[in-house]
Amino acid sequence: MKCFVSALVAASALLLLSGCDGKPSDEGGKPLVVGMELAYPPFEMRGPHNAPDGISVRMAEDLAEFLGRPLEIRDVEWNGIIPALQSGKIDAIISSMTNTPERARSIAFSDGYVTNGLCMLVRKDSPIQSIADVKPGEHKLAVKLATTGHQWARQEIPEVDLITLDEAAACVLEVLQGKVDAYIYDQISIYQFWKKYEDETRPILNPIREETWAIGMRQGEEEFHGRVNAFLKQYRDSGRFDELADQYMAEQKAAFEEMGVPFIFH
């Protein structure tokens, strides 16, 4: 990750984001409707008074300002978020979504803005040290429906028994109760669940594979795609990503850097 810029420089740079693509909005005040599942702190969550909060919420606010449009955030369940985009119910997905070949067949993606990875949560006394230790007929894995962990496990280790659930917390409960041997999910979530259950669990944070998060958009909207990518470049160059990381996830950033685990904004 780039070195953090000072708060003064970051704040000054942020003032340049509004309208900095040099084009007036051609949407006539039409809201930018951004879909996200508000169940993934610190990126997408509910804050004070149940209002949307988190890094992705701040990104959506700044993107709408950049485009000169009002913002509407819609809380969409994960397994319905791509259909919501395709049907026009939302204009973009900013929801910690990994750019995968499977998803890219149905939607378009912006340039990447986060490098993350799949990893595992196991019980503290588990002998499992890496994905190579997971054996068909011997181990069971929990995965959240429609996530890249789910897709990866089905494709790469199809012989291993999978327990597929709708909620991340339910997958963790399977680990805690000894019903599965490991839970495959992204590094940030696994780290947070481990901190919540340090006495019962152990994280294996070295990534099974690295992934890139990007903004999801409809295919064929090339002008919109170009403006979103211009926004991301200015966001990165201004140090705004670093500012948000410092605000929302200083503990996680420091922990990952100390462990030498590849992590986060680029």
QUISULRA-V152897 format. One record per residue. N is the residue number from 1. SS is DSSP state (H for helix, E for strand, C for the rest). OMEGA is omega in whole degrees, -180 to 180 (* if undefined). Layout:
# QUISULRA-V152897
N|SS|OMEGA ; N|SS|OMEGA
This chain:
# QUISULRA-V152897
1|C|177 ; 2|C|177 ; 3|C|179 ; 4|C|173 ; 5|C|180 ; 6|C|-179 ; 7|H|-179 ; 8|H|-180 ; 9|H|-179 ; 10|H|-179 ; 11|H|179 ; 12|H|-179 ; 13|H|-179 ; 14|H|179 ; 15|H|-179 ; 16|C|-174 ; 17|C|-175 ; 18|C|178 ; 19|C|-172 ; 20|C|174 ; 21|C|175 ; 22|C|-179 ; 23|C|172 ; 24|C|178 ; 25|C|178 ; 26|C|-176 ; 27|C|176 ; 28|C|179 ; 29|C|178 ; 30|C|-179 ; 31|C|168 ; 32|E|-177 ; 33|E|-177 ; 34|E|178 ; 35|E|175 ; 36|E|174 ; 37|C|-173 ; 38|C|-177 ; 39|C|-174 ; 40|E|179 ; 41|C|5 ; 42|C|-177 ; 43|C|-180 ; 44|E|-175 ; 45|E|173 ; 46|E|180 ; 47|C|179 ; 48|H|179 ; 49|H|177 ; 50|H|-180 ; 51|C|176 ; 52|E|-177 ; 53|E|176 ; 54|C|-176 ; 55|H|-178 ; 56|H|177 ; 57|H|178 ; 58|H|176 ; 59|H|-179 ; 60|H|178 ; 61|H|-178 ; 62|H|176 ; 63|H|179 ; 64|H|178 ; 65|H|178 ; 66|H|-178 ; 67|H|-179 ; 68|C|-178 ; 69|C|172 ; 70|C|-175 ; 71|E|168 ; 72|E|177 ; 73|E|178 ; 74|E|178 ; 75|E|-174 ; 76|C|176 ; 77|C|-170 ; 78|H|-175 ; 79|H|176 ; 80|H|-171 ; 81|H|177 ; 82|H|174 ; 83|H|178 ; 84|H|177 ; 85|H|-177 ; 86|H|-178 ; 87|C|179 ; 88|C|178 ; 89|C|174 ; 90|C|-178 ; 91|C|-177 ; 92|E|175 ; 93|E|170 ; 94|C|-169 ; 95|C|178 ; 96|C|-176 ; 97|C|178 ; 98|E|174 ; 99|C|178 ; 100|C|177 ; 101|H|-179 ; 102|H|-180 ; 103|H|-178 ; 104|H|174 ; 105|C|-176 ; 106|C|177 ; 107|C|176 ; 108|E|179 ; 109|E|172 ; 110|C|167 ; 111|C|180 ; 112|C|177 ; 113|C|177 ; 114|E|167 ; 115|E|-179 ; 116|E|179 ; 117|E|172 ; 118|E|176 ; 119|E|-172 ; 120|E|169 ; 121|E|179 ; 122|E|173 ; 123|E|-173 ; 124|C|-178 ; 125|C|-178 ; 126|C|175 ; 127|C|-178 ; 128|C|179 ; 129|C|179 ; 130|C|180 ; 131|H|179 ; 132|H|-180 ; 133|H|-179 ; 134|C|-172 ; 135|C|175 ; 136|C|179 ; 137|C|-179 ; 138|C|-175 ; 139|C|173 ; 140|E|180 ; 141|E|172 ; 142|E|176 ; 143|E|175 ; 144|E|-177 ; 145|C|172 ; 146|C|175 ; 147|C|178 ; 148|H|174 ; 149|H|176 ; 150|H|-179 ; 151|H|-178 ; 152|H|-178 ; 153|H|179 ; 154|H|-176 ; 155|H|-170 ; 156|H|179 ; 157|C|-173 ; 158|C|-178 ; 159|C|-179 ; 160|C|179 ; 161|E|179 ; 162|E|170 ; 163|E|-175 ; 164|E|-176 ; 165|E|-177 ; 166|C|-173 ; 167|C|178 ; 168|H|-179 ; 169|H|178 ; 170|H|177 ; 171|H|178 ; 172|H|179 ; 173|H|177 ; 174|H|177 ; 175|H|-178 ; 176|H|-178 ; 177|C|179 ; 178|C|180 ; 179|C|173 ; 180|C|-178 ; 181|C|-180 ; 182|E|176 ; 183|E|179 ; 184|E|179 ; 185|E|-177 ; 186|E|-174 ; 187|H|-175 ; 188|H|-180 ; 189|H|-180 ; 190|H|178 ; 191|H|-178 ; 192|H|178 ; 193|H|176 ; 194|H|179 ; 195|H|179 ; 196|H|-177 ; 197|C|-175 ; 198|C|-178 ; 199|C|-175 ; 200|C|-171 ; 201|E|177 ; 202|E|178 ; 203|E|170 ; 204|E|-166 ; 205|E|175 ; 206|E|-168 ; 207|E|169 ; 208|E|170 ; 209|E|176 ; 210|E|-179 ; 211|E|179 ; 212|E|175 ; 213|E|179 ; 214|C|176 ; 215|C|178 ; 216|E|-180 ; 217|E|176 ; 218|C|176 ; 219|C|175 ; 220|C|-180 ; 221|C|-169 ; 222|H|-179 ; 223|H|178 ; 224|H|178 ; 225|H|-179 ; 226|H|-179 ; 227|H|176 ; 228|H|178 ; 229|H|176 ; 230|H|176 ; 231|H|-178 ; 232|H|179 ; 233|H|179 ; 234|H|178 ; 235|H|180 ; 236|H|-176 ; 237|H|-178 ; 238|H|-177 ; 239|C|-177 ; 240|H|176 ; 241|H|180 ; 242|H|179 ; 243|H|179 ; 244|H|177 ; 245|H|179 ; 246|H|-178 ; 247|H|-169 ; 248|H|-172 ; 249|C|-180 ; 250|H|-179 ; 251|H|-179 ; 252|H|-179 ; 253|H|-179 ; 254|H|-179 ; 255|H|-180 ; 256|H|178 ; 257|H|180 ; 258|H|-180 ; 259|H|-180 ; 260|C|-179 ; 261|C|179 ; 262|C|-171 ; 263|C|148 ; 264|E|-160 ; 265|E|176 ; 266|C|*
